[in-house]
Amino acid sequence: MSNLFGELFQLGHVVPDVDAAMAGWRTAGIEEWTVVRDFPVLEWRYRGEPVTLPIDVALAWSGGVQIELIAQLDETPSMYREFLAQHPEGGLQHYGYRPQDYSAALQAAEASGWTRWLGGLVEAGRPFCYLKPPAGSRGLLPAEISGSVTGP
């Protein structure tokens, strides 16, 4: 997948509550967290439709890998809610990448059978997209790509 999306930099976890999840990670030695309550996102699209998704996000680093914890704060349908319906305790939900060229990576992913699931703009010119793996790809987690529309 590194040829399609670039280098892996993030392990994204969807959890019911970021505070409880951080406590668990602290027992594993990950102590330094940055928490953003009601993470600001300029635009969300879930399955192609506009939505509003309030989330809390906690970020930490283990070497060169970012650990992301996401907790949705309401019951709006989303991929986060889909995941928690199957895994109520939460867990690893996606891998995060920052491709050199966001637009080219998104086009290549779609040409390879990946489908858009949730995405939007964190801020103007800074898109993100969660992609579901191609049909029949067993054991492969969704991918999140982020970047700028013109490059890194």
N, C-alpha and C positions, 0 to 999 in steps of 0.2 A: 504494500500500500504506500510505502514511502515514495515510489515512483509516481503515484497518482496524486497524493496530497502533500508531499514534502515530509519533513521530519516530525515525528510524534513529539509533542511537548506536554500533553496534558492527559490526566486520568480524571474523567468527569463522573462524579457520583450524584445520583438523585437520592435525596434523603427526606424523611418526614420533618426533620427539625435540624437546622445547622448547629445549634448549640450542643445538642445531645451527640450529634455526629462528631463534632470537634473534640468532645470529651473522650470519645472512643479512640480517635486518632492520637490524642495526647498520650494515652497509655502505651501507644506504639512508638512514642518518641517524636512525633510531629507536633511541635509546641507553638510555633510562631504562625499565627493566622491573621489575615486581613479580612475583616467582615464588612460587607456592604449590605445594609438593610434596605429592602425595597429597591433592589438594583435598578438603576435607570436605564431603560431601553427606549430608544426613539420610536421604533416600529417593530411589531411582531406580526408574523404570518404563520398560522398553523394550518397545515394541509391546504395552503393557498389562500386562506381567508384571514382578514385582519382580526386580531384578538388583543386583549390586554391581559398580561400575566404578571402579577406582582410576585417577585421572588426575592429571597435572601440568598446571598452568595458568600461563601467563605473560601479563601485561597491560601494555600501554603505551598512551600517548595521542599522537595526532597532531592537534593542534587540539582540536576537540570530538568526535573519533571515537576510540573505543577499539579497539585492535587486540588480539585475543585469540588465543593459541596454546594448543591443547589436544592433549596426547599421552596416549593410553590406555596404561596400564602392564602390561596383561595381554591375553590373547586372548579374553576373554569376548565373545560376540556383542553388537554394539552398532552404532549408526549411525556411530560413529567408525571401527570396523573395516570397515563396508561402504564408507565413503568411501575409506579407505586401500587397500582391495582394488582399487578403480578408479583411484586416484591414489596410487601408492606413495610418491611424493615429498612428498605432502601439498599443501595449498593452501586457498584460500578455500572454505569449506563452507557458511556461513550468514550471514545478516544478523541483528543483534540489536536488539530494540526493548524499551522500557519503557512499555507503555500506561498511560494514566491509570487505567483500571479493568481489571485483569487478567482477571477472570471474564467481563466483557462482551466483551473482545477475543477471548478463547478461544471463546466462544459464537458470535460473529460470524464468526470464521475458519472454524469447523466448518460453519456454515450456508453459507459461501461455497465449501465443497469442500476446505478444508485438512484434513489428517488428523494426529492425534497420532502422534509417532514415538518420542520419548524425552522424559521429563520427571520431575518429582518435586518434592522440597522441598530447597532449599539449607539452610534451617533452618525451624523452626516458623513458619508464616504467611508464608513467602517462597517461593512456587512458581515453577517455570520449566517451559517446554514447548517442544520443538522441533516444528515443524509442517512436513509435506511439502506442497508446493504442490498445487493442484487438478490432477486428471488433464487432460492436454492442454495445460498451460501450459508451453510450451517456453522454456528458458533462465532460468527463474525459480528462484532458490536457496531452500532451506528458510529458515524464519524461526524465531528463538528469541524468545519473549516471556518476560519476567520481571517480578516486582513483588510486590505483596502482594494477598491475596485481597480486601481492602477498598479498594484504591486504590494510589497510588504508593508 
